[in-house]
Amino acid sequence: MTVLVIAEHDHASVKGATLHTVTAAVACGAGDVHVLVAGHNAAAAAAAAAQIAGVAKVIHTDSPALAHALAENLAAQVLAIAGGYSHILFPATAAGKNVAPRVAAKLDVAQISEISKVISADTFERPIYAGNAIATVQSADSTKVITVRTTGFDAAAATGGAAAIETAAAVADSGQSSYVGSEIAKNDRPELTAAKIIVSGGRALGSSEKFNEVMTPLADKLGAAIGASRAAVDAGYAPNDLQVGQTGKIVAPQLYIAAGISGAIQHLAGMKDSKVIVAINKDPEAPIFSVADYGLEADLFTAVPELVNSL
């Protein structure tokens, strides 16, 4: 048995989600771990994947059809080499969730979604009910197609490995979709799901102006990413890509500071695996305090500026 990890990359380097997925792959205990790097002019990413600790082989496929990781083409590429693998793992990111179900459907197997722990080669844990319960899932499928909740696994070391790189034939363009363009927001801050420190604001901030006025100086001082609760996003205080929670981004930074966030179940599901949680809220009954390591019952408009001044 061998495990295949589908790498996420930018053609020059491997994204952090792949490192966490490699750790899950090793934990499956199903033999060697291979990594597929499918792209165009992505030799540098393949070389980076070969350095990941725990990886035995990197399979590199290169084609213009794979340049933008279109789900139809990438799924076909995975299926072209899937025959020799007992497990196929994807990071549970937007990209991974777009491709994995197509692969599972074509293989006629049940996908196992967002695993947070590997118990054995065929048994896994995954959160359900917005993280309020953990389901133990056992699969009898010959090929297990899995998405990995990256916050549940430590990142594999990015260096120290010396895997062989094998070039495989790329599949032809399916013609089912085509890349038109993209508009990528530029942000000097760390990417939310990869940040070591996150400061998040809630609806209590009252307006977009106050959100920026209060949260930005704190993020600047700490070198942190900025997040927001769903309520703050729905109210227009922050853009959608800052939303943390069950319907936003799942994060697990070293430090998570929640200011003016009550702690709705869907928000807690997205951040409760953070190593240290600091909550600032004037409501002593706010649910956020139930998961906080440190809680400050105070008006955020006073407490946060004081915290910034003390740093």
HELIX and SHEET records of a PDB file:
HELIX    1   1 GLY A   16  ALA A   27  1                                  12    
HELIX    2   2 ALA A   43  ALA A   50  1                                   8    
HELIX    3   3 PRO A   64  LEU A   66  5                                   3    
HELIX    4   4 ALA A   71  ILE A   81  1                                  11    
HELIX    5   5 ALA A   82  GLY A   84  5                                   3    
HELIX    6   6 ALA A   94  LEU A  107  1                                  14    
HELIX    7   7 THR A  150  GLY A  152  5                                   3    
HELIX    8   8 LEU A  192  ALA A  194  5                                   3    
HELIX    9   9 ARG A  203  LEU A  205  5                                   3    
HELIX   10  10 SER A  208  LEU A  222  1                                  15    
HELIX   11  11 ARG A  230  ASP A  234  1                                   5    
HELIX   12  12 ASN A  240  LEU A  242  5                                   3    
HELIX   13  13 ILE A  265  MET A  271  1                                   7    
HELIX   14  14 PRO A  287  SER A  290  5                                   4    
HELIX   15  15 LEU A  300  SER A  310  1                                  11    
SHEET    1   A 7 ILE A 112  ILE A 115  0                                        
SHEET    2   A 7 LYS A 144  VAL A 148  1                                        
SHEET    3   A 7 HIS A  87  PRO A  91  1                                        
SHEET    4   A 7 VAL A   3  ILE A   6  1                                        
SHEET    5   A 7 VAL A  33  GLY A  39  1                                        
SHEET    6   A 7 LYS A  57  ASP A  62  1                                        
SHEET    7   A 7 ALA A 164  THR A 167  1                                        
SHEET    1   B 3 LYS A 117  SER A 120  0                                        
SHEET    2   B 3 THR A 123  ILE A 128 -1                                        
SHEET    3   B 3 ALA A 133  GLN A 138 -1                                        
SHEET    1   C 5 ALA A 225  ALA A 228  0                                        
SHEET    2   C 5 ILE A 197  GLY A 201  1                                        
SHEET    3   C 5 LEU A 255  ALA A 259  1                                        
SHEET    4   C 5 VAL A 276  ILE A 280  1                                        
SHEET    5   C 5 TYR A 294  LEU A 296  1                                        
END                                                                             
